[in-house]
Amino acid sequence: MRKLITILGPTACGKTTIATALAARIDGEIISADSRQVYRRMDIGTGKDLSDYVIDGKAIPYHLIDICEPGTKYNLFQYQHDCLEAYNDIVGRNRQPILCGGTGLYLESVLGGYSLSPVPQNPELRQRLEGKSLEELTLMLTELKRQTGSNMHNQTDVDTAQRAIRAIEIEDYNLRQPTGKRDFPDIPYIIIGIDIDRELRRQRITQRLKARLEEGMVEEVRGLLDSGIPAEDLIYYGLEYKYVTEYVIGAISFDEMFSRLETAIHQFAKRQMTWFRGMERRGFHIHWVEAARQPERQPSKVVDEILELGVRS
């Protein structure tokens, strides 16, 4: 099987720019590993930045972006299936697949070849958990993980109460009635981590948040609400959609929205790095390269450094 080049890193590290520059150099195509970029019309808030997929006038093909409607609940089981289909399609055309993103759970499920089974919703369990705080739910999830021996969920995957409830639902189901799991092939891979100085990352996060608000992120959320998507569905997606929705419906002021969202994104980036360090402890070797800081390293020098690792061998 062809090696799956994987580019991962925290939000605002510039991984998409580097991945697309690499793809342009080696005839590659991008498979997104972002849990929110799968949704259509959720563009600014998810940071799709589709202009990054054009290098010197050449469009870099991408996969698993804009594949389902807002309001639906795309999940890990679906992602793993779709990712494998995209990988086989790219390899079948003799091109190089490049997995790129920051959703640790999605990345690890593919690279680790985890066998997953579909888990139905449990309305009774959801009703019992309704109203519990994220802290309470996280404690419950931790105990269930201890009983099931699962390593597939941690705080990166439960940054909202709704996601924590879904994670508990999965662990509870597997504890009570383990089912046959879907086999997933072992795909050879090499992982490139984009390392970025914490202070530089913080600066980029703040700058990017201001830019996205100027680009119309509030108007994007308002348009989604006007199209009939319930506010609670957008809040479910967390981060930008949670806080901007709360602002649009009048629950918080603009200044409160900006402050809380900025803090939440910083915390999210920290949790992403915690996940990636956890992957290393679980046996995934990550080659860390420094994020572009100076113009002379943007992005061709970073790509040169990646190619020196023998990513296609």
Secondary structure, DSSP 8 states (H G I E B T S, - for coil): ---EEEEE--TTS-HHHHHHHHHHHHTEEEEEE-SSTTBTT--TTTT--GGGGEETTEE--EESSS-B-TTS---HHHHHHHHHHHHHHHHHTT-EEEEEES-HHHHHHHHTT--B------HHHHHHHTT--HHHHHHHHHHHHHHHT--S--GGG-SSHHHHHHHHHHHHHHHHS----B------EEEEEEE--HHHHHHHHHHHHHHHHHHTHHHHHHHHHHTT--HHHHHHT-HHHHHHHHHHTTSS-HHHHHHHHHHHHHHHHHHHHHHHHHHHHTT--EEEEE---SGGGTTHHHHHHHHTTTTT-
